[in-house]
Amino acid sequence: MNRSIFIVALLLLPFIGKGQNFMAWQLNDRYFSLSLGTGQTKYFGELNTQNKRQTDFSHGTLSLEARLWTKISARTTIGFYQIRGDDQKAADQSWEKERNLSFESNNWEMSIQGVYFFRKYAGIYNNRWKFDPYSTLGMGITTFDPYTYLMVQENGKEINAKYSLRDYQTENINYNKIALIIPVGLGLKMKITPFINFNFELAYRYSFTDYLDDVSTSFPEFIDNKSIQYQLSNRRRENYTENEDAWNTLIPGAPRGNSKTNDQYLFYSFQLEVFLTGGKGKMFKRS
């Protein structure tokens, strides 16, 4: 009997060793994680007077995060997002309704952020908190190229043509296509498995431009009122007049936007975070 047990033990020894190696690999602390995120976007600017968020999934992000100290991580993020605004969604008989401007924009952003956790690191990723709230702050850049559509005649047919608003300088300003942003956020990481988190994050972006929507200052004066530039700049004549007093104010020199406030946007983001192997070293101080 003892001999049989001894033989079985010898046969199982290699598998026991492999099992120990697997557990060591599984439970070895992991300081790096990769996140994929998506969700809704809300744009704050002159063409969203109703302050509504877009109901479609209008952004996607990819982030790499490294846990550095007890309560601090570093994160780098690249993302793609869509924003839009339309005066036709403003209140009836409002000044914005008579202004009749609209835009859409497909933008890229990149940022570096610090992540502050409200709870101390649990000592090893596998024993992390089931619910881990955090805040973020950083710096980054965003691209933007607002465009719109205009009904024009082409080859004897009327078509709804797409135009880059920046290219036509609707306010006679040649603004840059890249702007600095300050990302600020609040989030909650939720442990799903030893290797995976599901996160929710409110990620606010303050931008250093008022031209995400191509609207900022005043209506310029144009020599040719039939040019595409003029038609994109002042679109009041396309609309049936509901508020004549407001309609009459939409003239050269009159306000077209509000240059005192820069445009901003907000992500309502859902993320899937996966912990990566590696990351051991003296630079990591988490206990």
N, C-alpha and C positions, 0 to 999 in steps of 0.2 A: 504493500500500500504506500509506504513512505517512498519507495523507489519510483512508483508511478507519479506521485506528486512531484518528486524531484525532476523527473523527465518532462512533465507538463510545464513546470516552472522554467526549465531551460528553453523549451520551445516558445514560451510566451515572453521571455526576456527581451528579445529585439522589439516586439510590439509595445511592451511597456516603455522602453526607452523612447520609441517614436512618439508614443502618447504624451510622455513628459515634454518632449521637444515641442509638440503641437501646442500643449497648454502654455508653455513658456512663450511661444510665438503669439498665441492668442491673447494672453494677459499682459505681455510686455507693453509698457506705456506707449501711447501714440500721441504725439504732440502736434501733428499736422492733420488737417482735414480739408476736404474738397466739397464745395456746396454748389448745387444747381438750384436756381430760383426762378419763379415766375409769378405773375399776379396782375393786379390792376394798377393803373397809373392815374394820377390826378395832376392836372396842370393849373398853375395859378398865374393868371395874366389878364390882359385886356379883353381877350375873346372868350372868357369863361366867367361872365358876370353872375351866372347862376351857381357858381362854385360847385359844379358837379364833377364826379370822377367818372372815368371811362369804365364801362361795365365789361369790356372784353379783356382777355389776357394780353396786355399790351406791353409787357417787358419781359426780358430774360436776362439772368445774370449767372456768371461763373466766378466763384471765389476760392482762393486758397488762404487758409488761416493757420497760424502757428501760435500755440500757447507758450508765452514767454515767462510770465511770472505768476504768482498766486492768483491775481485777479485781472491780469492783462494779457491780451493777445494782439497780434498784428495781422492785418488782413489786406490782401490786394484783390480788387474786383474789376472785371470787365463786363459791360452790359450793353444791351441793345433795347431801346424803348421807342414807343410811338406816342406822340401827343397831337391833339387837335383842338380847334375851337371854332365856333360858328355863331355869328351874331343873330342868325335866324332862330337860335334857341333862347335868345333873350326874351324878356317880358314884352308882351304886346304893347305897342305905342311908346316903347322906350327909345331913348336916343340911340342905344346900341342896335336896336332893330332897324332903325333908319340908316345907320352907318353901313350895315350889310357886308361886313368883312368876314373872311374865313381863312383857315389855314390847316395844313397837316404837315407833320415832320417826322422823318425816320432818323433817329439819332443814335450815336454810340457814346459811351462814357467809360472812363477808366479812373480808378481812385485807389488811394492807400489810406487805410483807416486803422485807428486804434480801437480795440474792443475792451470795455471795462465790465467785468462781471461783479454782480452785487454779492455773490457768495464766493468763499475761498475755494480753490481747487481741491477736489476730494482726495488727491494723492495718486490716483491712477485712473486712466480714462474709463476703464471698465466699471469703476465704482462711482462714476460721476453722478451729479444730481439728476433726478428724474425731470425736474423743472429748474431751469437755470436762466434767470433773467439777466439782461445785459444792456448796455448802451454803447453807441459808436460815435466817433468823431474823426474826421479826416479831411483830406484835400484831393481834388481831382480835376479832370477836364471833361467837357462834353462837346461833341460836334452838333451842329444843327443847320438845317437847310430847309426852311419853311417853303411850302409850295401850295398852290391853289388851282382851281379850275375856272375857266372862263369860256363862255359860248362865243365862238368866232366863226366867220365864213372862210371856208377853205375849199377851193375847186368847186365853187357853187353850192357847197353843202355846209350846213351849220353843224359844227362839232364842239364838244366840250373838251377843250384843250387844257393840258397841264402846263403850268408855268412856275419856274423858280422865282419866288418873290424877291430874293436877294439880288438876283441877276438884273431885275428891272428897277431896283432902287426906288421903291414906292414912296419913300420919304426923302429921296435924294441923298441917302447915306449909304456908303459902301462899308457895311459892318463886317467884322470877322466871322468866319464860320466855326470858330472854336472859342469856348469860354471857360473860365475857371469856375469850379463849383466847390461848395463846402457840404459834404454829406454828414448829416446828423441822424441818428436812429435810436429806436428802442426795440428790443426783441426778446423772444423767449425760446430757448432751446428745450426740446422735449425728447427724452431718451426713448427710442423705440426698440432697439436691440443693442447688444454690446458694441456694435460697430456703426450704428446709424442713429442720427437725430432727425427729427422733423421740427423745423423752426418757423416761427412767424415773426415778421419784422416790419415795422413802419419806418421807412427810410426817406427822410426829407432831404431835398437838394436845393440849397440856395445858390443861384447862379449870379455871376457878375456880368450879366447882359440883360437888356430889356427887349431883345430882338428874337427870342425863341419863337415868337408868334409874328414877327415882322411889323409890330405895331408899337410905337413909343411916343413920338413927338406930335407934330402937326401936319395938316394937309399942305403939301408943297404946291407951288405955282408951276403949271406946265404950259408950254407954248402951243402944243398940239393936243387938243382935248379928245382927239380920236385915236391917239396912240395907245398901244397896249399898256405902256407904263401908266398913263393916266387912268385907263379903265381898271387896272389892278389897284391903283392907289385910292380912287374914290368911286365906290360902287353904289352910291345912293340912287342913281337913276334906274337901276335894275329893279328896285323895290316899289311896290304900291305904297303910296304915302299914307301912313296911319297917324303920324304926328307931324304936321306941317311945320310947327315951330322948331322942332328938333331937326327936321330935314333941311330947313333954311340955314342952320348953323354949320352944316357940313361943307364948308367953303375953304379955299386956300388961306392959310394962316391960322385957321381954327384948330382946336385940339383934335387930334386923331387918336391919341392914346394918353398914357400917364407916365411920363419919363422919370417921375420921382421914385417909382418902385420897380425894381428888377423882377423879371419872371422867375418862377420857381416851379418845382414839381415834386411829387410824392409817390413813392412805391408802397403799395400794399402787397407784401411779398411773402410767398410760401416757399420754403427751401427744404431740400433733402441734403443732409450733410453726412458724408462718409469719412471715417477716420482712416488715415493712411499709416502704413508701417514706417519705421525709422524715426529719426528725430532725437536720438540720444546724444547728449553732449553737455559740456559744462555751461554753455550759454543758457540752458534752460533751468530756471530756478522756480519751482512751483510749490514747494512744501514750506 
